[in-house]
């Protein structure tokens, strides 16, 4: 059973997340010939304050206009 985890910063619409789940599922089904019913996709959303790049949170980078 393929289990795919996707980590994202929060902020995408429910529709975009549904599209992502559908398209990842289709790709896994096609590439490794896994039955669609066995494919699991989990999206982990994190606040920008919980994600850091080069020692600085994305929240702070955005506030400073650097991301």
C-alpha positions as CSV (number, residue, x, y, z in Angstrom):
1,X,0.0,0.0,0.0
2,X,1.7,3.2,-1.1
3,X,1.6,6.0,1.5
4,X,2.6,9.4,0.3
5,X,3.1,12.4,2.7
6,X,3.2,15.9,1.5
7,X,4.4,18.8,3.7
8,X,3.2,22.2,2.8
9,X,2.9,25.6,4.3
10,X,-0.7,26.4,5.1
11,X,-2.8,28.6,2.9
12,X,-3.9,26.5,-0.1
13,X,-7.6,26.2,-0.8
14,X,-9.5,23.0,-0.2
15,X,-10.0,22.7,-3.9
16,X,-6.3,22.9,-4.6
17,X,-5.6,20.2,-1.9
18,X,-8.3,17.9,-3.5
19,X,-6.6,18.4,-6.9
20,X,-3.2,17.6,-5.4
21,X,-4.5,14.4,-3.8
22,X,-6.2,13.3,-7.0
23,X,-3.2,14.0,-9.3
24,X,-0.6,12.4,-6.9
25,X,-2.9,9.4,-6.7
26,X,-3.2,9.1,-10.5
27,X,0.6,9.4,-10.9
28,X,1.4,6.8,-8.3
29,X,-1.2,4.5,-9.9
30,X,0.3,4.9,-13.4
31,X,4.0,4.8,-12.5
32,X,4.0,1.8,-10.1
33,X,0.8,0.2,-11.2
34,X,-0.6,0.3,-7.7
35,X,-4.4,-0.1,-7.4
36,X,-6.0,3.3,-6.8
37,X,-7.9,1.8,-3.8
38,X,-4.6,1.1,-2.0
39,X,-3.0,4.5,-2.4
40,X,-3.0,6.9,0.6
41,X,-2.1,10.6,0.5
42,X,-1.6,12.7,3.6
43,X,-1.1,16.5,3.4
44,X,0.6,18.0,6.5
45,X,0.1,21.7,6.7
46,X,2.3,23.9,8.8
47,X,2.1,27.5,9.9
48,X,4.8,29.7,8.3
49,X,6.1,30.3,11.8
50,X,6.9,26.5,12.1
51,X,9.0,26.3,8.9
52,X,12.5,27.7,8.7
53,X,14.9,28.5,5.9
54,X,18.5,29.3,6.7
55,X,17.7,29.8,10.4
56,X,14.7,32.2,9.9
57,X,11.0,31.3,9.9
58,X,9.1,31.7,6.7
59,X,6.7,34.0,8.6
60,X,9.5,36.4,9.4
61,X,10.9,36.1,5.8
62,X,7.5,37.1,4.5
63,X,7.2,40.0,6.9
64,X,10.6,41.2,5.7
65,X,9.5,40.7,2.1
66,X,12.2,38.1,1.4
67,X,9.8,35.3,0.4
